[in-house]
Amino acid sequence: MMLTMDGSVWVGLAGTLVGTTIGGGLSIWASVGTQNRQMKAARDLRFEEKSEASANDAITQLYVIRQRARDFPQDREGWDAWQRELGRLAAEMEPAVLRLRDDELRGRIEEVLGYMDMIYELTDYRVHGGSLMLPSEVCRYGLDCLGAAVRDRPLPAASSAILKAREIDAFVVDQMRMSRQEGER
């Protein structure tokens, strides 16, 4: 005995097969999309954790530099070693600074570290606001910037210490330019 199926059975089977295929395909597509979003979220979280770790590293290192800057020598004979030590500490901090995500923050911290090579100028040019505590105050500004970044707050405005350091830097650059011009005459 031979069973025959009429057209409605074939249509029903075809509809079921098409529906199952579409449903399965959509399910797979949704699973892949969800998995991709989860992987991106995990990657972003790891990136954020690394960035925060870099900022925390930079905070620790800049705090050490600030402490060393506050420990200025009492006599002029120790100033060369003091300046070299601050320069060395600033150079050791550069890898942590390079890992900072925010370009503006990185620029501000690089500026702070650059002033650690200008210890004589920051401490000697009293007419322009230089003082023995200015290097430490410049580091404090850098710590404020790093702290704001870790707390996900806007970076602070330039402190009076960083403004004084900029003024001294501009004065020194101007003096060097004038010296070169006089030497060329």
C-alpha beads as a LAMMPS data file, in Angstrom:
LAMMPS data file: protein, C-alpha beads

185 atoms
184 bonds

1 atom types
1 bond types

-500.0 500.0 xlo xhi
-500.0 500.0 ylo yhi
-500.0 500.0 zlo zhi

Masses

1 110.0

Atoms # bond

1 1 1 0.000 0.000 0.000
2 1 1 1.317 3.295 -1.008
3 1 1 0.871 6.423 0.992
4 1 1 0.467 9.597 -0.864
5 1 1 0.709 13.010 0.570
6 1 1 -1.357 15.762 -0.723
7 1 1 -0.059 19.272 -1.426
8 1 1 -1.082 20.729 1.930
9 1 1 1.177 18.288 3.772
10 1 1 4.104 19.265 1.576
11 1 1 3.394 22.946 2.113
12 1 1 3.175 22.366 5.879
13 1 1 6.477 20.485 5.911
14 1 1 8.167 23.128 3.777
15 1 1 6.825 25.920 6.010
16 1 1 8.051 24.131 9.108
17 1 1 11.468 23.582 7.553
18 1 1 11.748 27.226 6.434
19 1 1 10.539 28.491 9.832
20 1 1 13.002 26.274 11.689
21 1 1 15.866 27.384 9.451
22 1 1 15.033 31.086 9.849
23 1 1 14.511 30.731 13.606
24 1 1 17.771 28.830 14.021
25 1 1 19.646 31.351 11.898
26 1 1 18.271 34.285 13.884
27 1 1 19.101 32.514 17.134
28 1 1 22.693 31.924 16.008
29 1 1 22.965 35.521 14.781
30 1 1 21.662 36.851 18.128
31 1 1 24.056 34.576 20.056
32 1 1 27.043 35.750 18.013
33 1 1 26.015 39.399 18.481
34 1 1 25.641 38.929 22.225
35 1 1 28.971 37.139 22.432
36 1 1 30.695 39.931 20.459
37 1 1 29.211 42.605 22.751
38 1 1 30.332 40.662 25.813
39 1 1 33.852 40.259 24.410
40 1 1 34.013 43.989 23.622
41 1 1 32.778 44.848 27.118
42 1 1 35.401 42.535 28.664
43 1 1 38.120 44.038 26.438
44 1 1 37.025 47.580 27.380
45 1 1 37.035 46.620 31.067
46 1 1 40.569 45.188 30.800
47 1 1 41.703 48.333 28.963
48 1 1 40.122 50.537 31.641
49 1 1 41.734 48.467 34.421
50 1 1 45.151 48.768 32.753
51 1 1 44.674 52.510 32.294
52 1 1 43.696 52.937 35.936
53 1 1 46.684 50.830 37.010
54 1 1 48.961 53.082 34.923
55 1 1 47.469 56.180 36.528
56 1 1 47.928 54.643 39.975
57 1 1 51.544 53.794 39.094
58 1 1 52.099 57.356 37.945
59 1 1 50.556 58.693 41.170
60 1 1 52.898 56.567 43.264
61 1 1 55.961 57.566 41.260
62 1 1 55.060 61.265 41.185
63 1 1 54.473 61.183 44.928
64 1 1 58.024 59.842 45.384
65 1 1 59.332 62.650 43.157
66 1 1 57.370 65.208 45.174
67 1 1 58.789 63.870 48.430
68 1 1 62.311 64.019 46.991
69 1 1 61.683 67.562 45.699
70 1 1 60.706 68.621 49.225
71 1 1 63.926 67.152 50.571
72 1 1 66.122 69.854 49.032
73 1 1 69.724 70.061 50.220
74 1 1 70.664 72.611 52.833
75 1 1 73.928 73.517 51.113
76 1 1 74.768 74.164 47.459
77 1 1 77.178 71.208 47.256
78 1 1 74.301 68.719 47.329
79 1 1 72.237 70.460 44.660
80 1 1 73.795 68.688 41.686
81 1 1 73.053 65.265 43.165
82 1 1 69.563 66.418 44.137
83 1 1 68.816 67.631 40.630
84 1 1 70.231 64.444 39.056
85 1 1 68.084 62.347 41.391
86 1 1 64.931 64.254 40.454
87 1 1 65.793 63.925 36.769
88 1 1 66.388 60.181 37.181
89 1 1 63.088 59.708 39.008
90 1 1 61.262 61.711 36.328
91 1 1 62.872 59.591 33.575
92 1 1 61.865 56.376 35.365
93 1 1 58.279 57.600 35.397
94 1 1 58.100 58.042 31.612
95 1 1 56.889 54.475 30.834
96 1 1 53.929 54.921 33.191
97 1 1 53.127 58.288 31.594
98 1 1 53.183 56.773 28.100
99 1 1 50.449 54.332 29.170
100 1 1 48.087 57.111 30.242
101 1 1 45.086 57.106 27.931
102 1 1 44.111 60.761 28.030
103 1 1 46.286 62.946 25.792
104 1 1 45.667 66.107 27.804
105 1 1 46.542 64.367 31.068
106 1 1 49.678 62.873 29.538
107 1 1 50.740 66.320 28.297
108 1 1 50.255 67.883 31.715
109 1 1 52.247 65.170 33.473
110 1 1 55.024 65.426 30.871
111 1 1 55.128 69.180 31.534
112 1 1 55.438 68.565 35.286
113 1 1 58.229 66.047 34.738
114 1 1 60.012 68.442 32.382
115 1 1 60.227 70.999 35.166
116 1 1 62.147 68.509 37.293
117 1 1 65.100 69.199 34.968
118 1 1 64.785 72.921 35.765
119 1 1 65.348 72.735 39.514
120 1 1 67.908 75.548 39.587
121 1 1 65.637 77.828 37.622
122 1 1 62.528 76.998 39.664
123 1 1 64.333 77.662 42.914
124 1 1 66.626 80.566 41.962
125 1 1 64.414 82.940 39.971
126 1 1 62.652 84.470 42.954
127 1 1 61.711 87.601 41.004
128 1 1 59.529 85.358 38.820
129 1 1 58.029 83.419 41.720
130 1 1 60.688 80.758 42.131
131 1 1 61.128 79.219 45.551
132 1 1 62.573 76.145 47.206
133 1 1 59.063 74.683 47.435
134 1 1 58.095 75.353 43.805
135 1 1 59.266 71.946 42.458
136 1 1 57.176 70.203 45.115
137 1 1 54.179 72.433 44.335
138 1 1 54.533 71.646 40.623
139 1 1 54.449 67.925 41.506
140 1 1 51.353 68.566 43.644
141 1 1 49.636 69.931 40.537
142 1 1 50.565 66.757 38.659
143 1 1 49.139 64.650 41.492
144 1 1 45.928 66.684 41.386
145 1 1 45.629 65.996 37.645
146 1 1 46.245 62.266 38.077
147 1 1 43.801 62.089 40.972
148 1 1 41.098 63.793 38.930
149 1 1 41.677 61.347 36.066
150 1 1 41.417 58.313 38.358
151 1 1 38.178 59.678 39.816
152 1 1 36.916 60.384 36.284
153 1 1 36.654 64.110 36.991
154 1 1 37.662 67.038 34.768
155 1 1 41.320 67.964 34.963
156 1 1 41.977 70.954 37.226
157 1 1 42.917 74.366 35.931
158 1 1 46.586 75.282 35.957
159 1 1 47.746 75.910 39.513
160 1 1 49.674 78.983 40.571
161 1 1 52.774 76.758 40.838
162 1 1 52.545 75.541 37.239
163 1 1 51.903 79.122 36.074
164 1 1 55.030 80.274 37.937
165 1 1 57.023 77.418 36.405
166 1 1 55.807 78.391 32.928
167 1 1 56.754 82.013 33.552
168 1 1 60.237 81.001 34.697
169 1 1 60.607 78.665 31.713
170 1 1 59.628 81.476 29.324
171 1 1 62.093 83.819 31.068
172 1 1 64.923 81.269 30.760
173 1 1 64.134 80.645 27.079
174 1 1 64.111 84.402 26.477
175 1 1 67.465 84.794 28.288
176 1 1 68.983 82.000 26.193
177 1 1 67.689 83.610 22.999
178 1 1 69.189 86.965 23.985
179 1 1 72.525 85.286 24.839
180 1 1 72.605 83.607 21.417
181 1 1 71.848 86.875 19.697
182 1 1 74.639 88.628 21.585
183 1 1 77.024 85.792 20.741
184 1 1 76.182 86.078 17.041
185 1 1 77.106 89.788 16.962

Bonds

1 1 1 2
2 1 2 3
3 1 3 4
4 1 4 5
5 1 5 6
6 1 6 7
7 1 7 8
8 1 8 9
9 1 9 10
10 1 10 11
11 1 11 12
12 1 12 13
13 1 13 14
14 1 14 15
15 1 15 16
16 1 16 17
17 1 17 18
18 1 18 19
19 1 19 20
20 1 20 21
21 1 21 22
22 1 22 23
23 1 23 24
24 1 24 25
25 1 25 26
26 1 26 27
27 1 27 28
28 1 28 29
29 1 29 30
30 1 30 31
31 1 31 32
32 1 32 33
33 1 33 34
34 1 34 35
35 1 35 36
36 1 36 37
37 1 37 38
38 1 38 39
39 1 39 40
40 1 40 41
41 1 41 42
42 1 42 43
43 1 43 44
44 1 44 45
45 1 45 46
46 1 46 47
47 1 47 48
48 1 48 49
49 1 49 50
50 1 50 51
51 1 51 52
52 1 52 53
53 1 53 54
54 1 54 55
55 1 55 56
56 1 56 57
57 1 57 58
58 1 58 59
59 1 59 60
60 1 60 61
61 1 61 62
62 1 62 63
63 1 63 64
64 1 64 65
65 1 65 66
66 1 66 67
67 1 67 68
68 1 68 69
69 1 69 70
70 1 70 71
71 1 71 72
72 1 72 73
73 1 73 74
74 1 74 75
75 1 75 76
76 1 76 77
77 1 77 78
78 1 78 79
79 1 79 80
80 1 80 81
81 1 81 82
82 1 82 83
83 1 83 84
84 1 84 85
85 1 85 86
86 1 86 87
87 1 87 88
88 1 88 89
89 1 89 90
90 1 90 91
91 1 91 92
92 1 92 93
93 1 93 94
94 1 94 95
95 1 95 96
96 1 96 97
97 1 97 98
98 1 98 99
99 1 99 100
100 1 100 101
101 1 101 102
102 1 102 103
103 1 103 104
104 1 104 105
105 1 105 106
106 1 106 107
107 1 107 108
108 1 108 109
109 1 109 110
110 1 110 111
111 1 111 112
112 1 112 113
113 1 113 114
114 1 114 115
115 1 115 116
116 1 116 117
117 1 117 118
118 1 118 119
119 1 119 120
120 1 120 121
121 1 121 122
122 1 122 123
123 1 123 124
124 1 124 125
125 1 125 126
126 1 126 127
127 1 127 128
128 1 128 129
129 1 129 130
130 1 130 131
131 1 131 132
132 1 132 133
133 1 133 134
134 1 134 135
135 1 135 136
136 1 136 137
137 1 137 138
138 1 138 139
139 1 139 140
140 1 140 141
141 1 141 142
142 1 142 143
143 1 143 144
144 1 144 145
145 1 145 146
146 1 146 147
147 1 147 148
148 1 148 149
149 1 149 150
150 1 150 151
151 1 151 152
152 1 152 153
153 1 153 154
154 1 154 155
155 1 155 156
156 1 156 157
157 1 157 158
158 1 158 159
159 1 159 160
160 1 160 161
161 1 161 162
162 1 162 163
163 1 163 164
164 1 164 165
165 1 165 166
166 1 166 167
167 1 167 168
168 1 168 169
169 1 169 170
170 1 170 171
171 1 171 172
172 1 172 173
173 1 173 174
174 1 174 175
175 1 175 176
176 1 176 177
177 1 177 178
178 1 178 179
179 1 179 180
180 1 180 181
181 1 181 182
182 1 182 183
183 1 183 184
184 1 184 185
